[in-house]
Structure formats: C-alpha cells, structure tokens
C-alpha cells in the first residue's frame, strides 16, 4: 500500500488490475470486504468504500447473499477508461508542448517511433 493515496482508492485499483490481467475474470466472485480488510489489515468500512467505487462504475455487481462479482464487459470498460485517462494525462500535455515548440504531429509520431525501438 502507498501512503500517498487513500486506501480505498488503492483497494479499487488492485481489483481493477486483477480484472485487467485476467486473474479476476468476468463473472467471477470478487474478494469480500472482510477478506480485503483481513488481508490488508484495514477497517472493513475502508475496504467496502473501495468496492463500492467499482460497484458505482458498473465494474462489480452485487448478487444478494452471494457477494460481489465482476460484471460482464468490465475488462473492456476498464481498458477504455484507462486509455482515456492515458490520453488526458500524457498525450494532451505532450501535444500542447509539441505545438509550443513547433513540432508537427508527424514529427512527434516519428520521435515516438524512434524512441520506441530502444
């Protein structure tokens, strides 16, 4: 766990990563609040807050009496969210700076291709 971010956010991100890497596939039961709390030695309310972030986004679904399960389409939904976040976090600022220094999109692409072969 990382002290720079809220624990419940880190819990949600760990579950997201498990979904994306396939260790927690669609339709599978997600770890319970109590399992997460015991594993990370945190308050169950904190673990529940992380799980609820994913429920609110439709990544996990509640099955009454059974627990939380990975929603159908969750991996692609997460990939789409992360691609968008990647573009906003990295590409937009890079393209703004490229424009400021007079680089065209094709010049930027060539720089990426060249550096990608290192």
Secondary structure, 3 states (H helix, E strand, C coil): CCCCCCHHHHHHHHHHHHHHCCCCCCCCECCCHHHHHHHHCCCHHHHHHHHHHHHHCCCEEEECCCEEEECCCHHHHHHHHHHHHHHHHHHHHHHHHHHHCCCCHHHHHHHHHHHHCC
